[in-house]
Amino acid sequence: MARVCEICGKQPAHGRNVSHSNRKTSRVWNPNLQRTRAVVNGVVRRIRVCTRCIRSGRVTKVA
């Protein structure tokens, strides 16, 4: 299962940690995904959504 938001398509971002001595190691920033029950096209489904989409109201959650 991919770490991708089903609403906005947000996915892991890659970059590097840089220490004080300027050594570099690769790292990943994963999106904060939650499995929520939401109404999609009139049908209740479980979808993986990032917290920004939930907070901004792009998802109609089911109680």
N, C-alpha and C positions, 0 to 999 in steps of 0.2 A: 504494500500500500504506500503510495507516494506521499511525501510530506508537502502537499500542495493544498491551498485553500480552494474550495470548490466554487466560491463566489468571485473573488478577485484574482485568483491565480498566483498568489504570493507563494514563493518557494524558498528553499535554503539559499543563503547568500554566502559566498566564499571570500576569505580574506586571509590576513596574516596577523598573528600576535607579534608585536615588536617589543623586546625587552629593553631594559635600561642600557644594557651593553650592546644593543642593536642586533641581537640575534633574532632570526625570524623563523616562526613555525606556522604552518598552515592551520586554519581553524574554520569552523562553520557556524553561522548564525541561523538557527532554525526558527521558523515562524511559530508563534504561540497558537497552536491549533487545538480546538475543542470539538468533541463529537457531540452534536446537538440534534435534537429532533426539531425539524423545521418544515414549514409548508412550502413545497416547491411545485409550482403549476397545479395548485389545488390538491396535492397529495402530500401526506405526511411522510417524510423520509428522514433517515439518519444521515447527516452530512458532516464532513470535517470542515470547519470554518475557523478563520483566524479571529482573534478577540477584537480586532479593530472593526471587522465587518459586523460582529455582534453588537458592539458598542455604538456604532454609527447608525444602527437600525436597518441595515441592508438585509437582515434575516428576520423573518417573522417566526419567532419561537413558539412552540406548543407547550402549554402549561402542564 
